[in-house]
Amino acid sequence: MLKKPTAHQTALEMVALETLVPQDHLLRRIDATIDFSFIHDLVADLYCPDNGRPALDPVVMFKSLLIGYLFGIRSERQLVREIEVNVAYRWYLGLKLTDKVFDASTLSQNRRRRYRDTTVAQAIFDRIVEQAIAHGLVDGTVLYTDSTHLKANANKNRYDKQVIAKSRSDYWDDLDAAIDDDRVAHGKKPLKKQDREPVEKETKVSRTDPEAGYMVRDGKPKGFFYLDHLTVDGNLAIITDTHATPANVHDSIVYLDRLDRQRARFGFDTQIVGLDAGYATNGIAKGLEDRDIRGVTGYRNPTPPKAGMMRKSTFVYEPQNDGYRSVAGLCHDRPQRLSPLHVGSVHLQDLPIAGLLHHKRQGATHHNPPCVG
């Protein structure tokens, strides 16, 4: 039997907010695992204890931002509207059904004024990681790191060109220290410290967000971005570190410092790290070796050689001849550079079976290598 429904929106009911939130809801699981009460002690010195208007509870504020992150709500105004109508959000924040939700400007003004020049966000993050460690969810033995680009709220066509210093190479300090150690081992005095000036380069600087970096990468959109460097624990993929840089700062520049920070802050005994190919640099390889950490990096496909060029991987060094033998086969009557090796005007598919490229040492007698095949 079909009946028309009767509207009950104005009916009075006795309900408990607790009964309206599903037992398997994500926010219930977070509330049972993470204790945010420590936030009050962290931010107490940023509030006046006995004067002024009542402030928004800092725990409610940070938990609201967590809701926005978890459920993909990027707008703070939209976040407030969602809290107004979502009973699960109200339950998690400790708000009753009839409580008035704070204004969206409260979030933005706190971020711009009260928390602008503090390390509160990092301190809260660290305390939550410590709770995850205490629950046995994180041990830091295996860590994985990668970066993702975050678009800045800036028009890529509105910029000024400025000459700025490029990022320091990640191995300069370690290289200087290695040179000093070698000189001491040979009974020589360390070299006088030199101020290394980074290379300056003209780059685009956003008029809207000068801190963003102009990104130009293969397969990536061009424009003003940030890089979010994330490290996760290998056990349950819980994030143990996050660090943002302008997008034009190379991945490898900040990695070792962030790794050392995690090991010192949380007492990690890290044995293995997994890294994206962007972190595969000599400096990081040396740094991991010095720290007795095994590193596994992603493979980066080499750039295809230009016409008339061959990859260096197609040659094998022969110590007895002090030269490089090509599996494709080619004879040169003069020394060639190894990376890449130039084969002149000969088409690669027409080369004979094998050939030898002779590498001339300083002071050695050069002779023409024999052709084979």
C-alpha contacts under 8 A as a table, 3 or more apart, distances in Angstrom:
res1	aa1	res2	aa2	distance
7	A	10	T	7.94
8	H	11	A	5.21
15	V	19	T	7.48
16	A	19	T	5.61
16	A	20	L	7.16
17	L	20	L	5.32
17	L	21	V	7.07
17	L	87	V	7.21
17	L	91	W	6.59
17	L	96	K	7.29
17	L	97	L	7.33
18	E	21	V	5.94
18	E	91	W	7.07
19	T	22	P	7.57
20	L	87	V	7.00
20	L	88	A	7.61
21	V	25	H	7.09
21	V	87	V	6.87
21	V	88	A	5.44
21	V	91	W	7.57
22	P	25	H	5.38
23	Q	28	R	6.89
24	D	28	R	6.92
24	D	29	R	7.37
25	H	28	R	5.43
25	H	29	R	6.84
26	L	29	R	5.24
26	L	30	I	6.38
27	L	30	I	5.01
27	L	31	D	5.98
27	L	88	A	7.45
27	L	89	Y	7.93
27	L	92	Y	6.52
28	R	31	D	5.10
28	R	32	A	6.22
28	R	92	Y	7.48
29	R	32	A	5.22
29	R	33	T	6.34
30	I	33	T	5.14
30	I	34	I	5.81
31	D	34	I	5.69
31	D	35	D	7.16
31	D	92	Y	7.18
32	A	35	D	7.87
34	I	128	I	7.03
34	I	131	Q	7.03
35	D	38	F	7.33
36	F	39	I	5.92
36	F	59	V	6.51
37	S	40	H	6.22
37	S	59	V	6.93
38	F	41	D	5.65
38	F	42	L	6.65
39	I	42	L	5.06
39	I	43	V	6.32
39	I	58	P	7.04
39	I	59	V	6.21
39	I	124	I	6.88
40	H	43	V	5.55
40	H	44	A	5.79
40	H	58	P	6.83
40	H	59	V	7.06
41	D	44	A	5.28
42	L	45	D	7.66
42	L	120	V	6.99
42	L	123	A	7.86
43	V	46	L	5.41
43	V	47	Y	7.21
43	V	58	P	7.81
43	V	120	V	7.15
44	A	47	Y	5.68
45	D	48	C	7.53
46	L	114	R	6.75
48	C	51	N	5.87
48	C	52	G	7.15
56	L	60	V	7.30
56	L	61	M	6.95
56	L	102	F	7.62
56	L	106	T	7.81
57	D	60	V	5.29
57	D	61	M	6.37
58	P	61	M	4.91
58	P	62	F	6.20
59	V	62	F	5.37
59	V	63	K	6.03
60	V	63	K	5.16
60	V	64	S	5.98
60	V	93	L	5.65
60	V	94	G	7.93
61	M	64	S	5.12
61	M	65	L	6.48
61	M	107	L	7.01
62	F	65	L	5.10
62	F	66	L	6.28
63	K	66	L	4.90
63	K	67	I	6.31
63	K	93	L	6.82
64	S	67	I	5.08
64	S	68	G	6.45
64	S	79	L	7.87
64	S	93	L	7.22
65	L	68	G	5.04
65	L	69	Y	6.34
66	L	69	Y	5.06
66	L	70	L	6.08
67	I	70	L	5.15
67	I	71	F	6.07
67	I	73	I	7.80
67	I	89	Y	7.53
68	G	71	F	5.53
68	G	72	G	5.73
68	G	73	I	4.51
68	G	74	R	6.41
68	G	76	E	7.87
68	G	79	L	6.21
69	Y	72	G	5.33
69	Y	73	I	6.40
69	Y	74	R	7.37
70	L	73	I	7.90
73	I	76	E	7.54
73	I	78	Q	6.88
73	I	79	L	5.98
74	R	78	Q	7.69
74	R	79	L	7.57
75	S	78	Q	5.11
75	S	79	L	6.11
76	E	79	L	4.79
76	E	80	V	6.31
76	E	104	A	5.77
76	E	107	L	7.44
76	E	108	S	7.96
77	R	80	V	5.27
77	R	81	R	6.44
77	R	104	A	5.18
78	Q	81	R	5.03
78	Q	82	E	6.16
79	L	82	E	5.10
79	L	83	I	6.26
79	L	104	A	7.95
80	V	83	I	5.11
80	V	84	E	6.30
80	V	101	V	7.00
80	V	102	F	7.37
80	V	103	D	7.12
80	V	104	A	6.11
81	R	84	E	5.15
81	R	85	V	6.78
82	E	85	V	5.50
82	E	86	N	5.82
82	E	89	Y	7.90
83	I	86	N	5.29
83	I	87	V	7.54
83	I	89	Y	5.49
83	I	90	R	6.10
83	I	101	V	7.34
84	E	87	V	7.97
84	E	90	R	7.45
84	E	100	K	7.96
84	E	101	V	6.31
86	N	89	Y	5.41
86	N	90	R	6.47
87	V	90	R	4.98
87	V	91	W	6.03
87	V	97	L	7.43
88	A	91	W	5.06
88	A	92	Y	6.20
89	Y	92	Y	5.18
89	Y	93	L	6.26
90	R	93	L	5.18
90	R	94	G	6.04
90	R	95	L	4.89
90	R	96	K	6.66
90	R	97	L	7.26
91	W	94	G	5.14
91	W	95	L	6.00
91	W	96	K	7.29
92	Y	95	L	7.72
95	L	99	D	5.96
96	K	99	D	5.16
102	F	106	T	6.93
103	D	106	T	5.57
103	D	107	L	7.72
104	A	107	L	5.69
104	A	108	S	6.97
105	S	108	S	5.09
105	S	109	Q	5.87
106	T	109	Q	5.31
106	T	110	N	6.07
107	L	110	N	5.35
107	L	111	R	6.24
108	S	111	R	5.12
108	S	112	R	6.12
109	Q	112	R	5.07
109	Q	113	R	5.82
109	Q	114	R	7.56
110	N	113	R	5.30
110	N	114	R	4.94
110	N	115	Y	6.18
111	R	114	R	6.09
111	R	115	Y	5.07
111	R	116	R	5.77
112	R	115	Y	6.47
112	R	116	R	5.16
113	R	116	R	5.48
114	R	117	D	7.89
115	Y	118	T	5.49
115	Y	119	T	7.93
115	Y	120	V	7.11
118	T	121	A	7.83
119	T	122	Q	5.44
119	T	123	A	6.22
120	V	123	A	5.00
120	V	124	I	6.10
121	A	124	I	5.22
121	A	125	F	6.20
122	Q	125	F	5.03
122	Q	126	D	6.14
123	A	126	D	5.12
123	A	127	R	6.25
124	I	127	R	5.20
124	I	128	I	6.34
125	F	128	I	5.28
125	F	129	V	6.36
126	D	129	V	5.08
126	D	130	E	6.22
126	D	240	T	7.93
127	R	130	E	4.98
127	R	131	Q	6.35
128	I	131	Q	4.99
128	I	132	A	6.34
129	V	132	A	4.98
129	V	133	I	6.26
129	V	138	V	7.89
129	V	239	I	7.89
129	V	240	T	6.22
130	E	133	I	4.98
130	E	134	A	6.19
130	E	266	F	7.13
131	Q	134	A	4.96
131	Q	135	H	6.26
132	A	135	H	5.10
132	A	136	G	6.40
132	A	137	L	5.23
132	A	138	V	5.91
133	I	136	G	5.10
133	I	137	L	5.61
133	I	138	V	4.74
133	I	139	D	6.35
134	A	137	L	7.53
135	H	138	V	7.88
136	G	139	D	7.10
137	L	235	N	7.12
137	L	236	L	6.69
137	L	238	I	7.78
138	V	233	D	6.22
138	V	235	N	6.46
138	V	236	L	7.29
138	V	238	I	7.11
139	D	142	V	7.98
139	D	233	D	7.29
139	D	235	N	7.52
139	D	268	F	6.79
140	G	143	L	6.19
140	G	233	D	5.77
140	G	234	G	7.42
140	G	268	F	5.03
140	G	269	D	6.41
140	G	270	T	5.61
141	T	233	D	7.71
141	T	234	G	7.47
141	T	268	F	6.76
141	T	269	D	5.75
141	T	270	T	4.27
141	T	271	Q	5.36
141	T	272	I	6.60
142	V	233	D	6.09
142	V	234	G	4.96
142	V	235	N	7.56
142	V	270	T	6.00
142	V	271	Q	6.17
142	V	272	I	4.91
142	V	273	V	5.65
142	V	274	G	7.73
143	L	231	T	6.48
143	L	232	V	5.72
143	L	233	D	4.80
143	L	234	G	5.41
143	L	270	T	7.29
143	L	272	I	6.59
143	L	273	V	4.81
143	L	274	G	6.29
144	Y	231	T	5.43
144	Y	232	V	5.34
144	Y	233	D	6.51
144	Y	234	G	6.65
144	Y	273	V	5.57
144	Y	274	G	4.53
144	Y	275	L	5.95
145	T	229	H	7.00
145	T	230	L	5.61
145	T	231	T	4.31
145	T	232	V	6.56
145	T	273	V	7.61
145	T	274	G	6.36
145	T	275	L	5.24
145	T	276	D	6.88
146	D	229	H	5.81
146	D	230	L	5.68
146	D	231	T	6.74
146	D	275	L	6.27
146	D	276	D	5.58
147	S	227	L	6.01
147	S	228	D	5.25
147	S	229	H	4.18
147	S	230	L	5.93
147	S	251	D	7.22
148	T	227	L	5.56
148	T	228	D	5.34
148	T	229	H	6.69
149	H	225	F	6.17
149	H	226	Y	5.59
149	H	227	L	4.57
149	H	228	D	6.29
149	H	247	A	6.93
150	L	225	F	5.39
150	L	226	Y	5.03
150	L	227	L	6.04
150	L	228	D	6.97
151	K	223	G	7.87
151	K	224	F	6.42
151	K	225	F	4.43
151	K	226	Y	6.40
152	A	209	D	7.44
152	A	212	A	6.50
152	A	224	F	5.63
152	A	225	F	4.85
152	A	226	Y	6.57
153	N	208	T	7.85
153	N	209	D	7.37
154	A	158	R	7.82
154	A	206	S	6.90
154	A	207	R	7.96
154	A	208	T	5.65
154	A	209	D	6.18
154	A	224	F	6.55
155	N	158	R	5.54
155	N	206	S	7.71
155	N	208	T	7.62
155	N	223	G	7.76
155	N	224	F	7.60
156	K	159	Y	7.02
156	K	206	S	7.36
156	K	222	K	7.86
156	K	223	G	4.90
156	K	224	F	5.99
158	R	206	S	6.30
158	R	207	R	6.18
158	R	208	T	7.78
159	Y	204	K	5.98
159	Y	205	V	5.31
159	Y	206	S	4.39
159	Y	207	R	5.17
160	D	204	K	5.75
160	D	205	V	5.29
160	D	206	S	6.50
160	D	207	R	6.73
161	K	202	E	6.39
161	K	203	T	5.50
161	K	204	K	4.66
161	K	205	V	5.99
162	Q	202	E	5.39
162	Q	203	T	5.63
162	Q	204	K	6.46
162	Q	205	V	6.70
163	V	200	E	6.25
163	V	201	K	5.28
163	V	202	E	4.13
163	V	203	T	6.24
164	I	200	E	5.36
164	I	201	K	5.66
164	I	202	E	6.32
164	I	203	T	7.05
165	A	198	P	5.63
165	A	199	V	5.67
165	A	200	E	4.21
165	A	201	K	6.27
166	K	198	P	5.91
166	K	199	V	5.63
166	K	200	E	5.78
166	K	201	K	6.61
167	S	198	P	6.89
167	S	249	V	6.24
167	S	250	H	7.46
167	S	253	I	7.35
168	R	172	W	7.54
168	R	198	P	5.88
168	R	253	I	7.34
169	S	172	W	5.93
169	S	253	I	6.74
170	D	173	D	7.68
170	D	252	S	6.57
170	D	253	I	5.08
170	D	254	V	7.91
170	D	283	G	5.63
170	D	284	I	7.50
171	Y	174	D	5.34
171	Y	175	L	5.90
171	Y	282	N	7.36
171	Y	283	G	4.47
171	Y	284	I	7.72
172	W	175	L	5.10
172	W	176	D	6.26
173	D	176	D	5.21
173	D	177	A	6.27
174	D	177	A	5.05
174	D	178	A	6.12
174	D	283	G	7.83
175	L	178	A	5.09
175	L	179	I	6.27
176	D	179	I	5.18
176	D	180	D	6.32
177	A	180	D	5.12
177	A	181	D	6.22
178	A	181	D	5.10
178	A	182	D	6.18
179	I	182	D	5.13
179	I	183	R	6.23
179	I	190	P	7.94
180	D	183	R	5.16
180	D	184	V	6.21
180	D	189	K	7.89
180	D	190	P	4.98
180	D	191	L	6.75
181	D	184	V	5.15
181	D	185	A	6.15
181	D	190	P	7.83
182	D	185	A	5.05
182	D	186	H	6.39
183	R	186	H	5.13
183	R	187	G	6.31
183	R	188	K	4.87
183	R	189	K	6.33
183	R	190	P	6.10
184	V	187	G	5.02
184	V	188	K	5.20
184	V	189	K	6.18
184	V	190	P	6.63
185	A	188	K	7.41
203	T	214	Y	7.74
204	K	213	G	7.93
204	K	214	Y	6.27
205	V	210	P	5.63
205	V	212	A	7.71
205	V	213	G	7.19
205	V	214	Y	7.20
206	S	209	D	5.31
206	S	210	P	4.83
206	S	211	E	7.82
206	S	212	A	7.03
206	S	213	G	7.96
206	S	224	F	7.24
207	R	210	P	5.98
209	D	212	A	5.76
210	P	213	G	7.74
211	E	246	P	6.59
212	A	224	F	5.70
212	A	225	F	5.61
212	A	226	Y	5.83
212	A	246	P	4.99
212	A	247	A	6.77
213	G	224	F	5.30
213	G	225	F	5.58
213	G	226	Y	6.38
213	G	246	P	4.48
213	G	247	A	4.61
213	G	248	N	4.95
213	G	249	V	7.64
214	Y	222	K	7.23
214	Y	223	G	5.32
214	Y	224	F	4.38
214	Y	225	F	6.29
214	Y	246	P	7.91
214	Y	247	A	6.31
214	Y	248	N	5.92
215	M	221	P	7.68
215	M	222	K	5.54
215	M	223	G	5.61
215	M	224	F	6.07
215	M	225	F	6.34
215	M	247	A	5.48
215	M	248	N	5.54
216	V	220	K	7.16
216	V	221	P	7.36
216	V	222	K	5.37
216	V	223	G	7.44
216	V	248	N	7.89
217	R	220	K	5.32
217	R	221	P	7.47
217	R	222	K	7.40
224	F	247	A	7.34
225	F	246	P	6.59
225	F	247	A	5.20
226	Y	244	A	6.57
226	Y	245	T	5.71
226	Y	246	P	4.51
226	Y	247	A	4.44
227	L	244	A	5.49
227	L	245	T	5.25
227	L	246	P	5.92
227	L	247	A	4.99
228	D	242	T	6.66
228	D	243	H	5.74
228	D	244	A	4.50
228	D	245	T	6.69
229	H	241	D	7.90
229	H	242	T	5.54
229	H	243	H	5.13
229	H	244	A	6.10
229	H	245	T	7.91
229	H	251	D	7.81
230	L	239	I	6.89
230	L	240	T	7.80
230	L	241	D	5.84
230	L	242	T	4.66
230	L	243	H	6.77
231	T	239	I	5.72
231	T	240	T	5.68
231	T	241	D	5.12
231	T	242	T	6.49
232	V	237	A	5.04
232	V	238	I	5.22
232	V	239	I	4.17
232	V	240	T	5.41
232	V	241	D	7.14
233	D	236	L	6.44
233	D	237	A	4.96
233	D	238	I	5.45
233	D	239	I	6.38
233	D	240	T	6.49
234	G	237	A	5.52
234	G	238	I	7.92
235	N	238	I	7.74
239	I	242	T	7.48
240	T	262	Q	7.54
241	D	258	R	7.62
241	D	262	Q	7.20
243	H	258	R	7.99
245	T	249	V	6.59
246	P	249	V	5.74
247	A	250	H	7.64
249	V	253	I	7.13
250	H	253	I	5.72
250	H	278	G	7.97
251	D	254	V	6.70
251	D	255	Y	6.93
251	D	278	G	6.11
251	D	279	Y	5.90
252	S	255	Y	5.36
252	S	256	L	7.76
252	S	278	G	7.08
252	S	279	Y	4.96
252	S	280	A	7.68
252	S	281	T	7.00
252	S	284	I	6.96
253	I	256	L	7.71
254	V	257	D	5.67
254	V	258	R	6.31
255	Y	258	R	5.28
255	Y	259	L	6.16
255	Y	279	Y	7.87
255	Y	284	I	7.79
256	L	259	L	4.97
256	L	260	D	6.10
256	L	284	I	6.89
256	L	287	G	7.10
257	D	260	D	5.16
257	D	261	R	6.16
258	R	261	R	4.99
258	R	262	Q	6.39
259	L	262	Q	5.33
259	L	263	R	6.39
260	D	263	R	5.14
260	D	264	A	6.10
261	R	264	A	5.20
261	R	265	R	5.81
262	Q	265	R	5.11
262	Q	266	F	5.73
262	Q	267	G	7.34
262	Q	268	F	6.85
263	R	266	F	5.66
263	R	267	G	5.00
263	R	268	F	4.50
263	R	269	D	6.84
263	R	270	T	7.31
264	A	267	G	5.31
264	A	268	F	7.19
270	T	273	V	7.55
270	T	293	I	6.76
271	Q	292	D	7.49
271	Q	293	I	5.01
271	Q	294	R	6.16
272	I	293	I	5.58
272	I	294	R	4.71
272	I	295	G	5.81
272	I	296	V	7.58
273	V	293	I	7.19
273	V	294	R	6.39
273	V	295	G	4.98
273	V	296	V	6.22
274	G	295	G	6.03
274	G	296	V	4.81
274	G	297	T	5.81
274	G	298	G	7.94
275	L	278	G	7.82
275	L	279	Y	6.16
275	L	280	A	7.60
275	L	295	G	7.34
275	L	296	V	6.12
275	L	297	T	4.57
275	L	298	G	6.25
276	D	279	Y	5.79
276	D	280	A	7.40
276	D	297	T	5.56
276	D	298	G	4.86
277	A	280	A	5.30
277	A	297	T	5.57
277	A	298	G	4.25
277	A	299	Y	5.71
277	A	300	R	5.74
278	G	281	T	7.82
278	G	298	G	7.98
279	Y	284	I	7.09
279	Y	297	T	7.22
280	A	284	I	6.87
280	A	285	A	7.18
280	A	297	T	6.12
280	A	298	G	7.69
281	T	284	I	5.45
281	T	285	A	6.27
282	N	285	A	5.10
282	N	286	K	6.13
283	G	286	K	5.24
283	G	287	G	6.05
284	I	287	G	4.88
284	I	288	L	6.04
285	A	288	L	5.32
285	A	289	E	6.25
285	A	295	G	7.36
286	K	289	E	5.06
286	K	290	D	6.17
287	G	290	D	5.14
287	G	291	R	6.30
288	L	291	R	5.03
288	L	292	D	6.10
288	L	293	I	5.09
288	L	294	R	6.70
288	L	295	G	6.68
289	E	292	D	4.99
289	E	293	I	6.00
289	E	294	R	7.20
290	D	293	I	7.75
305	P	309	M	5.59
305	P	310	M	6.06
305	P	311	R	6.39
305	P	340	P	7.73
306	K	309	M	5.45
306	K	310	M	7.92
308	G	342	H	6.19
308	G	343	V	5.61
308	G	344	G	5.87
308	G	345	S	6.28
308	G	346	V	7.15
308	G	347	H	6.94
308	G	348	L	7.44
309	M	340	P	6.47
309	M	341	L	5.84
309	M	342	H	4.69
309	M	343	V	5.89
309	M	344	G	7.77
310	M	314	T	7.08
310	M	340	P	6.08
310	M	341	L	5.40
310	M	342	H	6.41
310	M	343	V	7.18
311	R	314	T	5.66
311	R	315	F	7.84
311	R	339	S	7.24
311	R	340	P	5.72
311	R	341	L	6.75
312	K	315	F	5.67
312	K	338	L	6.23
312	K	339	S	5.62
312	K	340	P	5.65
312	K	341	L	6.45
313	S	316	V	7.46
314	T	326	S	6.04
314	T	327	V	6.28
314	T	328	A	7.64
315	F	324	Y	5.69
315	F	325	R	5.31
315	F	326	S	4.51
315	F	327	V	6.49
316	V	324	Y	5.21
316	V	325	R	5.20
316	V	326	S	6.57
316	V	327	V	7.99
317	Y	322	D	7.24
317	Y	323	G	5.70
317	Y	324	Y	4.30
317	Y	325	R	6.33
318	E	321	N	5.58
318	E	322	D	5.74
318	E	323	G	5.42
318	E	324	Y	5.83
318	E	325	R	6.91
319	P	322	D	4.65
319	P	323	G	6.77
320	Q	323	G	7.98
321	N	358	H	7.43
322	D	358	H	6.61
322	D	359	H	6.16
322	D	360	K	7.90
323	G	356	L	6.64
323	G	357	L	5.59
323	G	358	H	4.29
323	G	359	H	5.01
324	Y	356	L	5.74
324	Y	357	L	5.06
324	Y	358	H	6.32
324	Y	359	H	7.31
325	R	329	G	7.49
325	R	354	A	6.96
325	R	355	G	5.65
325	R	356	L	4.41
325	R	357	L	6.09
326	S	329	G	5.07
326	S	330	L	6.67
326	S	354	A	5.65
326	S	355	G	5.42
326	S	356	L	6.25
326	S	357	L	7.57
327	V	353	I	6.73
327	V	354	A	5.28
327	V	355	G	7.34
328	A	348	L	7.46
328	A	351	L	6.07
328	A	352	P	6.48
328	A	353	I	5.57
328	A	354	A	5.41
328	A	355	G	7.27
329	G	351	L	5.74
329	G	352	P	4.90
329	G	353	I	4.65
329	G	354	A	2.97
329	G	355	G	3.86
329	G	356	L	7.26
329	G	372	V	7.65
329	G	373	G	7.96
330	L	343	V	7.78
330	L	351	L	6.34
330	L	352	P	6.54
330	L	353	I	7.90
330	L	354	A	5.99
330	L	355	G	3.96
330	L	356	L	6.34
330	L	357	L	7.58
330	L	371	C	7.36
331	C	355	G	4.92
331	C	356	L	5.48
331	C	357	L	6.33
331	C	369	P	6.71
331	C	370	P	7.21
331	C	371	C	5.87
332	H	335	P	7.31
332	H	336	Q	7.95
332	H	356	L	7.25
332	H	357	L	5.96
332	H	358	H	7.67
332	H	368	N	7.30
332	H	369	P	7.29
333	D	367	H	7.70
333	D	368	N	5.11
333	D	369	P	7.09
334	R	358	H	7.39
334	R	368	N	7.37
335	P	357	L	6.83
335	P	358	H	5.74
335	P	359	H	5.46
335	P	360	K	6.02
336	Q	341	L	6.64
336	Q	342	H	7.31
336	Q	357	L	6.86
336	Q	358	H	7.47
336	Q	359	H	6.91
337	R	340	P	6.78
337	R	341	L	5.82
337	R	342	H	7.65
338	L	341	L	5.01
343	V	346	V	6.23
343	V	348	L	7.89
346	V	350	D	7.18
346	V	351	L	7.30
347	H	350	D	5.44
347	H	351	L	6.87
348	L	351	L	5.48
352	P	355	G	7.60
352	P	373	G	6.21
353	I	372	V	7.08
353	I	373	G	5.35
354	A	371	C	7.37
354	A	372	V	5.68
354	A	373	G	6.28
355	G	370	P	7.59
355	G	371	C	5.61
355	G	372	V	6.02
356	L	369	P	5.94
356	L	370	P	7.08
356	L	371	C	7.08
357	L	369	P	7.04
358	H	368	N	7.65
358	H	369	P	6.46
360	K	364	A	6.56
360	K	365	T	7.70
360	K	366	H	6.17
361	R	364	A	5.29
